[in-house]
Amino acid sequence: MIGCEVPDRIRPVATTAVDQTGWGTSAVQSARRLAVITAAGALLGLLVGGVGGRLAMMLLARLNPEATGVISDDGFRMGQFTLRDTLSLLLVAVAFGVAGAGVYAVVRGLLLGPRWFQVTSVAAGPAVVVGAAIVHTEGVDFQLLEPAWLAIGLFVAIPAAYAALLTVVAERLLREGAWASRAPLWVVGVPLLLWIPLFPFLFGLVLLWILRETLRQSAFGANALAHPALPWVGRLGLSALFVQSLLDLGMDATELI
């Protein structure tokens, strides 16, 4: 009857529609996204982490000639830039760039706010977390290299620049209608070969994807994934990691400076 309300006990409960996308289609879409982000991450790892890192080391070596020949905590001789050491640094930087791309692929769904805030927040996270892992009071790196504030600033700025540029470049490549969305999968997927040395990490990403796809195929799982509280759980976890790393970095920096 018009105007009558349905009692709560018999009103149907709103549910999120089960995703009807097939496993194959979803796998292709996910592989394409990961490949695009991996390409951007590897290139930026090479340029920002590798070339930028080498330039930072050269600057610090020029400012600290008395440290020339000293073995750094990473096994390099300070102030002596050989082709072998440079190639090793570049390869390591590419590997870290690929790993960073994997992390970004996982957390990009947690981004919120205007574009400038997304780029800033993504840059701040790795800057503090990676910076806290690199900067330490033991060893010789930050004890010998002066000024300490410059050494700390450089190795915090490098991951910040990498993450900020990755956000901008990856999202530009992933936008609808971009070349990467239209090119043959075998062409776009070539960067996935860079994951071979990092297979355990890739295996973890695949397991996460399988878990998500399994949940999306059921009504309960689809509702759970669509719940607005779920992204905030992830954001709170990342915020806790950020705060802890910021405290560690601050204490080390205070002691060194």
NORQUIMO-V485516 format. One record per run of one state. SS is the DSSP state (A for helix, B for strand, O for the rest). FROM is the first residue (numbers start at 1). LEN is the number of residues. If there is no record, write none. Layout:
# NORQUIMO-V485516
SS|FROM|LEN  SS|FROM|LEN
This chain:
# NORQUIMO-V485516
O|1|22  A|23|41  O|64|1  A|65|3  O|68|3  B|71|1  O|72|5  B|77|1  O|78|5  A|83|28  O|111|4  A|115|20  O|135|6  A|141|4  O|145|3  A|148|27  O|175|4  A|179|4  O|183|2  A|185|32  O|217|2  A|219|8  O|227|1  A|228|29  O|257|1
